[in-house]
């Protein structure tokens, strides 16, 4: 949250809630982030520390997906 525009962020993992149609994936970590605006998110994704992080973990990360949402 030290980054400009970052409201909050946290890692989350699946739990076995025994609720259909949930599928449990024990090998997935989801990072939930809330940003003040799209510009702050774009700046974050292109920040030097994020580019260095992506390079550092590229051999252990199998897949990355991004979903940008807004409150309805």
FENJO-V268109 format. One record per residue. N is the residue number from 0. PHI is phi in whole degrees, -180 to 180 (999 if undefined). Layout:
((N/PHI) (N/PHI))
//
This chain:
((0/999) (1/-78) (2/-87) (3/-54) (4/88) (5/-83) (6/-88) (7/-164) (8/-158) (9/-162) (10/-82) (11/-139) (12/-127) (13/-64) (14/-122) (15/-83) (16/-94) (17/54) (18/-125) (19/-71) (20/-97) (21/-60) (22/-111) (23/-93) (24/-126) (25/-74) (26/-105) (27/-121) (28/-117) (29/-107) (30/-100) (31/-97) (32/-130) (33/-126) (34/-119) (35/-63) (36/-163) (37/-66) (38/-62) (39/-64) (40/-64) (41/-61) (42/-61) (43/-61) (44/-64) (45/-105) (46/-68) (47/-53) (48/-68) (49/-74) (50/-64) (51/-67) (52/-63) (53/-58) (54/-66) (55/-66) (56/-101) (57/-58) (58/-84) (59/-114) (60/-96) (61/-84) (62/-156) (63/-132) (64/-133) (65/-127) (66/-131) (67/-103) (68/-124) (69/-137) (70/-65) (71/-87))
//
